[in-house]
Amino acid sequence: MQKKEISDKALIRSYLKEKGISRLSFCTRIGVSRSFLDGESSITGDNLRRILRHPDYEDFNLDAFIRQDENNMVKKMDALPDSLANQQFVLDTVRLITELKMSDKIEQEEAVRLLECADKTIELLSSLSENYQELYKNYQKLYVLAERSANTKKGS
């Protein structure tokens, strides 16, 4: 007895049903029209690659898809071969390192901005100091002139 053929789209719908994912959400995430899963036709290799490459659908069981086994469309994640588990670990590690580098870059940019502010503050203080020194010299001159003027008035 020959096994009944199940369409590609029916297999994908089985996967979505098993996962509790809406058709609209799935179609949006892989970048296809919402009518993508209508009907019973086959799907293109490009669309299959969209599913297989999407991180949300890493448990899509390609082997069950090829064998048309609609009851096992969700891959058991603990059954991943070591090489795939290692690849996932590497990808997760790269993502984490990237996030940390971005965090460090932001901290570095903040540090640079703080140093620039500190430099401007030092420039302003230096300028104020120069102005203060000039003001002090003028005050001393004024004091000397006032003293002379007072002495002149005393003598008159």
Phi, psi and omega per residue, in radians:
M1 nan 2.260 -3.078
Q2 -1.473 2.413 3.140
K3 -1.240 2.417 3.133
K4 -1.175 2.306 3.110
E5 -1.279 2.348 3.093
I6 -1.936 2.335 -3.101
S7 -1.213 2.742 3.093
D8 -0.972 -0.775 -3.084
K9 -1.180 -0.620 3.088
A10 -1.136 -0.665 3.100
L11 -1.121 -0.736 3.123
I12 -1.153 -0.711 3.092
R13 -1.082 -0.633 3.076
S14 -1.083 -0.750 3.108
Y15 -1.042 -0.842 -3.110
L16 -1.104 -0.703 3.130
K17 -1.104 -0.791 -3.141
E18 -1.088 -0.613 -3.124
K19 -1.512 -0.270 -3.090
G20 1.299 0.578 -3.116
I21 -1.804 2.366 3.122
S22 -1.301 2.630 3.109
R23 -1.048 -0.778 -3.102
L24 -1.057 -0.798 3.130
S25 -1.057 -0.793 -3.135
F26 -1.058 -0.872 -3.106
C27 -1.090 -0.698 3.116
T28 -1.102 -0.786 -3.089
R29 -1.140 -0.636 -3.120
I30 -1.594 -0.072 3.030
G31 1.410 0.690 3.073
V32 -2.165 2.892 3.135
S33 -1.185 2.732 -3.082
R34 -1.209 -0.251 3.098
S35 -1.516 0.041 -3.102
F36 -0.917 -0.677 -3.058
L37 -1.608 0.047 3.091
D38 -1.285 2.630 3.054
G39 1.414 -2.968 -3.048
E40 -2.201 0.303 -3.088
S41 -1.347 2.992 3.086
S42 -1.344 2.899 3.061
I43 -1.943 2.808 -3.123
T44 -1.419 2.828 3.075
G45 -1.060 -0.646 3.120
D46 -1.053 -0.774 -3.122
N47 -1.220 -0.612 3.077
L48 -1.116 -0.719 3.101
R49 -1.102 -0.637 3.104
R50 -1.033 -0.719 -3.139
I51 -1.202 -0.849 -3.054
L52 -1.160 -0.521 -3.107
R53 -1.534 -0.223 -3.087
H54 -1.341 2.248 -3.079
P55 -1.096 -0.456 3.131
D56 -1.283 -0.267 -3.056
Y57 -2.119 0.587 -3.138
E58 -1.176 -0.270 3.120
D59 -1.645 0.173 3.048
F60 -1.177 2.128 -3.018
N61 -1.525 1.698 -3.134
L62 -1.101 -0.653 3.129
D63 -1.061 -0.804 3.110
A64 -1.140 -0.612 3.108
F65 -1.094 -0.811 -3.128
I66 -1.158 -0.705 -3.139
R67 -1.399 -0.054 -3.103
Q68 1.012 0.795 3.134
D69 -1.744 1.508 -3.030
E70 -1.189 -0.209 -3.130
N71 -1.532 -0.146 -3.122
N72 -2.270 0.700 -3.072
M73 -1.284 -0.338 3.102
V74 -1.706 2.088 -3.139
K75 -1.274 2.387 3.060
K76 -1.276 2.067 -3.030
M77 -1.142 -0.511 3.109
D78 -1.306 -0.126 3.122
A79 -1.657 0.175 3.117
L80 -1.141 2.376 3.039
P81 -1.055 2.664 -3.117
D82 -0.946 -0.680 -3.092
S83 -1.114 -0.681 3.120
L84 -1.252 -0.693 3.095
A85 -1.071 -0.727 3.105
N86 -1.129 -0.698 3.113
Q87 -1.093 -0.730 3.123
Q88 -1.120 -0.722 3.103
F89 -1.056 -0.774 3.131
V90 -1.091 -0.773 3.128
L91 -1.082 -0.771 3.112
D92 -1.091 -0.698 3.125
T93 -1.137 -0.757 3.117
V94 -1.080 -0.760 3.108
R95 -1.039 -0.785 -3.131
L96 -1.098 -0.791 3.132
I97 -1.081 -0.732 3.125
T98 -1.068 -0.774 3.121
E99 -1.101 -0.723 3.126
L100 -1.135 -0.723 3.123
K101 -1.104 -0.697 3.108
M102 -1.112 -0.712 3.106
S103 -1.086 -0.802 3.110
D104 -1.081 -0.707 -3.132
K105 -1.094 -0.733 3.109
I106 -1.107 -0.754 3.114
E107 -1.110 -0.677 3.116
Q108 -1.126 -0.747 3.129
E109 -1.101 -0.672 3.094
E110 -1.151 -0.705 3.121
A111 -1.098 -0.738 3.114
V112 -1.079 -0.759 3.117
R113 -1.098 -0.706 3.111
L114 -1.115 -0.723 3.099
L115 -1.102 -0.704 3.101
E116 -1.099 -0.734 3.086
C117 -1.107 -0.718 3.121
A118 -1.091 -0.749 3.104
D119 -1.047 -0.772 3.131
K120 -1.127 -0.686 3.114
T121 -1.098 -0.756 3.112
I122 -1.092 -0.744 3.106
E123 -1.046 -0.781 3.138
L124 -1.117 -0.760 3.117
L125 -1.109 -0.695 3.113
S126 -1.103 -0.777 3.118
S127 -1.103 -0.744 3.092
L128 -1.094 -0.680 3.128
S129 -1.100 -0.778 3.110
E130 -1.087 -0.750 3.117
N131 -1.121 -0.691 3.118
Y132 -1.105 -0.754 3.131
Q133 -1.085 -0.745 3.108
E134 -1.107 -0.741 3.116
L135 -1.101 -0.701 3.133
Y136 -1.122 -0.738 3.104
K137 -1.081 -0.760 3.125
N138 -1.122 -0.660 3.098
Y139 -1.102 -0.746 3.119
Q140 -1.077 -0.758 3.120
K141 -1.082 -0.760 -3.140
L142 -1.102 -0.699 3.131
Y143 -1.098 -0.781 3.125
V144 -1.080 -0.782 3.132
L145 -1.108 -0.711 3.138
A146 -1.144 -0.690 3.115
E147 -1.115 -0.780 3.117
R148 -1.079 -0.774 -3.125
S149 -1.077 -0.709 3.129
A150 -1.149 -0.719 3.134
N151 -1.157 -0.632 -3.136
T152 -1.147 -0.720 -3.122
K153 -1.201 -0.602 3.122
K154 -1.150 -0.673 -3.095
G155 -1.326 -0.309 -3.114
S156 -1.462 nan nan
